[in-house]
Amino acid sequence: ASFLRLLGWLWVLARHDALIPREVTPLLPAWTRTFARFVQLFAGRAGRQGRPGQRLGKAFEHLGPVAIKLGQVLATRADIFGLEFARDLGRLKDALPAFSLEEARREIEKSLGRPAESLFIDLSPPVAAASLAQAHRATLADGRAVAVKVLRPHIAHDDGARDRLRREVSTLARVRHDGVAPVLDADIDGPNPYLVTRYVPGPSLEQHVREQGPLGAEALLRLARGLAE
């Protein structure tokens, strides 16, 4: 089974021209270039599009949560792989393609065992999509704005993904702070796990740093104090 899984990974990487990227062919010893070009023949037309980091990121998305986590680790090593490559893989953190609102609604209804309208007045299209889940803004019947996190359907039965969401729920439940969104509802052990928290509008820390630049000493101190509390 492990050998077949390895073959599956190699095939997906080859289809995305990420196993032996064409950009590295001129750097290889002359006697290996024929084999490299042979492997590159298996790349589909869509797989040849984009930079090496973008193609590897798409391959990891196809391979699932374990590969995505590997990509996120590689994205932190710009010192080894270069800034452009790391930035391209960095999209695996919070910029994955979202699945449709209709699909998210179906996942929620499977967990609730009833129509989503019985809990939410409205459910917006996804506002963020990451490696394991995506988030939707919704409004409860009492008018409260909430954020609904739904695990991606193809990893809903992955024990590692469930454990990570379970740890998130456990941590949020222990923290009482104005800067931390409290848990309002969650179902981790059902067939389609989800998490509902209070909706806190505003950019993420990564977005803030990207748009405003690195945090100053005073802002870092405030952030550290908030985390410590």
Disulfide bonds with the S-S distance in Angstrom:
none
